[in-house]
Amino acid sequence: MPLTGRNFLYLLIASGIYFLSARFAVLLFSLEPGNIALIWLPSGIGLLMVLRFGYWAVPFIVVASYLANSAGMAAVLSELAWLHTSTAALSNGLESALAATLMRRLLPEGLQSFQDIFPFVFGVCLVSTAVNSTILVVNLVMAGFFAVESSWMIWLILIVTNSLGILLLIPLAQAVLQAWESRLQMRLGDAARCIALFIICTGMTWLAFDMFAGFIFLIMPALMFLAVQGRKESVYVTLTVTVGLTVALAAENYGPFQLQTDEWSRLYLLSYLYSLIVLVLGTELYQRDLLSEVQARQSWQYRAHHDALTSLGNRSLFIPLLENEMKRAERMNRAFALALIDLDNFKSFNDSFGHALGDKVLKEFAQLVRKNLRDIDVAARMGGDEFAILFPETPMSEARHAVERLRKQVEKLTIKYHGRTIQFTISSGLAEFIPHEKHTSDAILGRVDQLLYEAKRQGRNQVQA
Ligand SMILES: Nc1nc2c(ncn2[C@@H]2O[C@H](COP(=O)(O)OP(=O)(O)OP(=O)(O)O)[C@@H](O)[C@H]2O)c(=O)[nH]1
């Protein structure tokens, strides 16, 4: 992506957000001793910047990271603080570039399905943060920031904290962006449910630290419920706020995560947060898979039973409905009527004006049929220019009236096409099905077809009953 003036401005703004989130993390999510932030949102922001603006974003990330860390590093390091801060900043830039490269390779469409969790968690997050953490830990040990013995623990914590930033922000950004593009429309009931679950999650977090540690477990079912029933963006907003709140409260005291030592308490807290995020992400993506499977099945069924041009039912939808109606008529001892309609001289329309006009005529006719029928009548396109209408519980006189009315309306219908006015007519065969006379659907259709043939033979534009 080229670095235009506008992109430069956006990158400056994004760098500002990166800087603020780093300062914010140090203020809110840092735990003594060691002052290591337990959620590092800049990892997610850096990745989003490279995904959006390409590798041009890397120098911006490096500068933002340098500025965010320089004061803290200078305060604890007496020598070469600039060198260690630069190394850490370059390493952060490398992490974002690497994560974006992996994301483009492994998940070019973003997070779409349950299958994407494995490459996201173990490919994108783990590889990029492990590389960054290794460089950071070596750099900090060389700076004398901490002893070699505690380096493996810090290495592990850095991997998880940076991963949390990516795990939280990528699904959140993706969901918010999609909601924005689809002009977020939420029904009142949905919104109320999302707000209630948000309050439960944040409320339970608070109470777990303030009153009873067990409340922390109640967050899981609430988040699961939201992941299954709620909208994507509300799931990830609630998850991010809950995770942020948990760490911010743990920075004051470890609450439900209090173990014998600070180090183990931190690992306990991080394991909980990591599991919570992966669990919610997995549930939401799995639910998305199920929904798209149901939608695919519904649309496949619809296409199998409907004609794409006119949207009327097709033969395979119509025949079972006809057979049902035959059984019902028999049981209730009530007659029904069946009409077959064929457009007159339709072949010459196609030949004279082209297939596109032929299609337009078929669509206009289907529209007219739909407008003319009662809710209980069933119309279908049986193939080519032939249509069928089933009139349940209707005697011949009424059905004949309906088909005649349709014939007259077609006669009057004019279709404008490339400056020309086109008209057409229809012929129809119509028969009444009398219960107790033994029929099959083929036989009754054959009978109506004969009547249609008779209408054509007698000059078209008429109904033969
Ligand atoms: N444009 C268009 N034409 C179609 C479609 N399906 C079938 N046709 C054409 O519809 C015509 C059907 O012609 P017929 O019903 O056999 O004959 P006709 O010209 O209507 O003559 P009569 O039925 O005897 O009045 C054929 O030329 C088919 O190619 C379609 O989906 N679109």
The ligand as a Tripos MOL2 file, in Angstrom:
@<TRIPOS>MOLECULE
LIG
   32    34     1     0     0
SMALL
NO_CHARGES

@<TRIPOS>ATOM
      1 N1        -36.3850  -16.3990  -22.6670 N.pl3     1 LIG1
      2 C1        -36.6130  -17.6330  -22.2250 C.ar      1 LIG1
      3 N2        -37.1180  -18.5650  -23.0630 N.ar      1 LIG1
      4 C2        -37.3500  -19.7940  -22.6020 C.ar      1 LIG1
      5 C3        -37.0460  -20.1530  -21.2750 C.ar      1 LIG1
      6 N3        -37.3830  -21.4570  -21.1090 N.ar      1 LIG1
      7 C4        -37.8730  -21.8850  -22.2920 C.ar      1 LIG1
      8 N4        -37.8590  -20.8760  -23.1960 N.ar      1 LIG1
      9 C5        -38.3140  -20.8860  -24.5730 C.3       1 LIG1
     10 O1        -39.7170  -20.9360  -24.5700 O.3       1 LIG1
     11 C6        -40.1340  -21.4500  -25.8130 C.3       1 LIG1
     12 C7        -41.3130  -22.3800  -25.5760 C.3       1 LIG1
     13 O2        -41.9490  -22.5340  -26.7500 O.3       1 LIG1
     14 P1        -43.2000  -23.4760  -26.8630 P.3       1 LIG1
     15 O3        -44.0620  -23.3810  -25.6770 O.co2     1 LIG1
     16 O4        -42.7440  -24.8270  -27.2690 O.co2     1 LIG1
     17 O5        -43.9020  -22.8570  -28.0910 O.3       1 LIG1
     18 P2        -44.5390  -21.4380  -28.2380 P.3       1 LIG1
     19 O6        -43.7050  -20.6320  -29.1570 O.co2     1 LIG1
     20 O7        -44.8290  -20.8020  -26.8890 O.co2     1 LIG1
     21 O8        -45.8860  -21.8220  -28.9650 O.3       1 LIG1
     22 P3        -47.2370  -22.2680  -28.3000 P.3       1 LIG1
     23 O9        -46.9460  -22.8170  -26.9300 O.co2     1 LIG1
     24 O10       -47.7670  -23.3080  -29.2030 O.co2     1 LIG1
     25 O11       -48.0760  -21.0260  -28.2500 O.co2     1 LIG1
     26 C8        -38.9290  -22.1400  -26.4470 C.3       1 LIG1
     27 O12       -38.4530  -21.3580  -27.5240 O.3       1 LIG1
     28 C9        -37.8830  -22.1280  -25.3390 C.3       1 LIG1
     29 O13       -36.5680  -21.9550  -25.8300 O.3       1 LIG1
     30 C10       -36.4840  -19.1650  -20.4150 C.ar      1 LIG1
     31 O14       -36.1860  -19.3890  -19.2460 O.2       1 LIG1
     32 N5        -36.2820  -17.9120  -20.9310 N.ar      1 LIG1
@<TRIPOS>BOND
     1     1     2 1
     2     2     3 ar
     3     2    32 ar
     4     3     4 ar
     5     4     5 ar
     6     4     8 ar
     7     5     6 ar
     8     5    30 ar
     9     6     7 ar
    10     7     8 ar
    11     8     9 1
    12     9    10 1
    13     9    28 1
    14    10    11 1
    15    11    12 1
    16    11    26 1
    17    12    13 1
    18    13    14 1
    19    14    15 2
    20    14    16 1
    21    14    17 1
    22    17    18 1
    23    18    19 2
    24    18    20 1
    25    18    21 1
    26    21    22 1
    27    22    23 2
    28    22    24 1
    29    22    25 1
    30    26    27 1
    31    26    28 1
    32    28    29 1
    33    30    31 2
    34    30    32 ar
@<TRIPOS>SUBSTRUCTURE
     1 LIG1         1 GROUP 0 **** ****
